[in-house]
Amino acid sequence: MTKVNVRLMTINDVKDFVTAANYCSYDIDLISGRYNVDAKSLMGIFSIVPSENLECQIFSDECEDFLKAIEPFIVK
């Protein structure tokens, strides 16, 4: 499993993030506090506060392509 923190500030950020996540065959979750949602679901992400720092859990150790696709959203 790989974990990174991401920040999705706009609706387009959320759309681009979900598009990248849907190209992956492995599961990806976003966690905000006690809420855990499927990162491949627009409605799921909009059910939490997307502008806060979110923990992204990627259920794969070989996810370099996804990490490169979401690089603009990763909080360093």
C-alpha positions as CSV (number, residue, x, y, z in Angstrom):
1,M,0.0,0.0,0.0
2,T,1.1,3.5,-0.8
3,K,-0.1,6.7,1.0
4,V,0.2,10.3,-0.1
5,N,-1.6,13.5,1.0
6,V,-3.6,15.3,-1.7
7,R,-5.5,18.6,-1.9
8,L,-8.3,19.0,-4.4
9,M,-9.2,22.7,-4.5
10,T,-11.6,22.9,-7.5
11,I,-14.3,20.9,-9.2
12,N,-11.9,20.4,-12.1
13,D,-9.2,19.1,-9.7
14,V,-11.7,16.5,-8.4
15,K,-12.8,15.5,-12.0
16,D,-9.1,15.1,-13.1
17,F,-8.3,13.1,-10.0
18,V,-11.2,10.7,-10.5
19,T,-10.4,10.3,-14.2
20,A,-6.8,9.3,-13.3
21,A,-8.1,7.0,-10.6
22,N,-10.5,5.2,-12.9
23,Y,-7.6,4.2,-15.2
24,C,-6.2,2.1,-12.4
25,S,-7.1,-1.5,-11.8
26,Y,-6.3,-1.3,-8.0
27,D,-8.5,0.3,-5.3
28,I,-7.8,3.8,-4.2
29,D,-9.5,5.5,-1.2
30,L,-9.5,9.1,0.1
31,I,-9.7,9.6,3.8
32,S,-10.8,12.8,5.5
33,G,-10.9,12.5,9.3
34,R,-13.2,9.5,10.0
35,Y,-14.7,9.4,6.5
36,N,-13.3,7.0,3.9
37,V,-14.6,7.2,0.3
38,D,-13.8,5.5,-3.0
39,A,-11.5,7.8,-5.0
40,K,-13.1,6.5,-8.2
41,S,-16.4,8.1,-7.3
42,L,-17.2,11.7,-8.0
43,M,-20.2,11.6,-5.6
44,G,-18.1,10.0,-2.9
45,I,-15.5,12.7,-3.1
46,F,-18.1,15.4,-3.1
47,S,-19.6,13.9,0.0
48,I,-16.5,15.0,1.9
49,V,-14.8,18.4,2.0
50,P,-12.5,18.2,-1.1
51,S,-10.5,21.3,-0.3
52,E,-9.0,19.9,2.9
53,N,-5.8,17.8,2.9
54,L,-6.9,14.3,2.1
55,E,-5.0,11.1,2.7
56,C,-4.9,9.0,-0.5
57,Q,-4.5,5.3,0.1
58,I,-3.4,3.4,-3.0
59,F,-3.8,-0.4,-2.6
60,S,-0.8,-1.2,-4.8
61,D,3.0,-0.8,-4.5
62,E,3.3,-0.4,-8.3
63,C,1.4,2.9,-8.8
64,E,4.0,5.1,-10.4
65,D,1.8,6.0,-13.3
66,F,-1.0,7.1,-11.0
67,L,1.3,9.1,-8.8
68,K,2.7,10.9,-11.9
69,A,-0.9,11.7,-13.0
70,I,-1.9,13.2,-9.7
71,E,1.4,15.0,-9.0
72,P,-0.2,18.5,-9.2
73,F,-2.5,17.5,-6.3
74,I,0.1,15.9,-4.0
75,V,0.9,18.0,-0.9
76,K,4.6,18.0,-0.3
